[in-house]
Amino acid sequence: MVLLKEDGSEQVVYDYPDYPMYVHRNLFSSYANFAAPSHWHADIELIYIDFGAMRHNINGTVVSLQKGEGLLVNARQVHFGFSIAK
């Protein structure tokens, strides 16, 4: 789940208080319309596809990803992922 602040940034809750890292596994079926909300954050984001396929919109550019591929989203970039098939 993505928690958003008023400015559209994600409210990140880190896994380790002494090390700013957040790791989670998610399915697009948990989001309305099979798409995460558009957001940004001050951290980089590494996305890895365990299975299936997805698309990711970064500042209006859409990238397709398949199982075994990954994507690095730089800090302060507006982005969201979404399912190819619903």
C-alpha positions in Angstrom: 0.0 0.0 0.0 1.2 3.5 -0.8 0.5 6.2 1.8 0.5 9.6 0.2 1.1 13.1 1.8 -0.7 16.2 0.5 2.1 17.0 -1.9 1.8 13.6 -3.6 5.0 12.2 -2.0 4.9 8.8 -0.5 5.1 8.5 3.3 7.8 5.8 3.6 8.0 3.8 6.8 11.5 2.3 6.9 12.0 -1.3 8.0 15.1 -0.4 10.1 15.3 2.8 12.1 19.1 3.1 11.8 19.2 2.3 8.0 16.7 4.0 5.7 15.5 0.9 3.7 12.0 -0.3 3.0 11.5 -3.7 1.4 8.1 -5.1 0.4 6.4 -7.4 -2.0 3.2 -6.4 -3.6 0.6 -7.4 -6.2 -1.2 -4.9 -8.4 -4.5 -6.8 -7.6 -4.4 -5.1 -4.2 -4.8 -1.7 -5.9 -8.0 -0.2 -7.5 -7.8 -0.6 -11.3 -4.6 -2.7 -10.8 -2.5 0.4 -10.6 -0.5 2.0 -7.8 -1.2 5.7 -7.2 1.1 8.2 -8.9 3.7 9.4 -6.3 7.3 10.5 -5.7 9.7 10.3 -2.8 13.2 11.5 -1.9 14.6 8.0 -2.1 15.6 5.8 -5.1 13.3 2.8 -5.7 14.4 -0.5 -7.0 11.7 -2.7 -8.6 12.2 -6.4 -9.5 9.6 -8.5 -11.2 9.3 -11.9 -9.5 6.6 -13.2 -11.9 4.3 -11.9 -14.6 4.7 -8.5 -16.3 4.0 -4.9 -15.6 4.4 -1.4 -16.9 5.8 1.5 -15.0 5.2 5.2 -15.8 8.0 7.5 -14.9 7.4 11.2 -15.6 5.1 10.2 -18.5 7.5 7.6 -20.0 6.1 4.1 -19.9 8.5 1.1 -19.5 7.4 -2.5 -19.8 9.0 -5.1 -17.5 8.9 -8.9 -17.6 9.8 -11.6 -15.1 13.4 -11.4 -14.1 13.8 -7.7 -15.1 14.2 -4.7 -12.8 14.0 -1.0 -12.8 15.7 1.8 -10.8 13.6 4.9 -10.3 15.6 8.0 -9.3 14.7 10.2 -6.4 12.0 12.8 -6.8 10.6 11.3 -10.0 6.8 11.0 -10.3 6.0 7.4 -11.0 3.5 4.5 -10.7 3.3 0.9 -11.7 0.4 -0.8 -13.2 -0.7 -4.3 -14.5 -0.6 -5.1 -18.2 -3.5 -7.5 -17.9 -6.4 -7.1 -15.4 
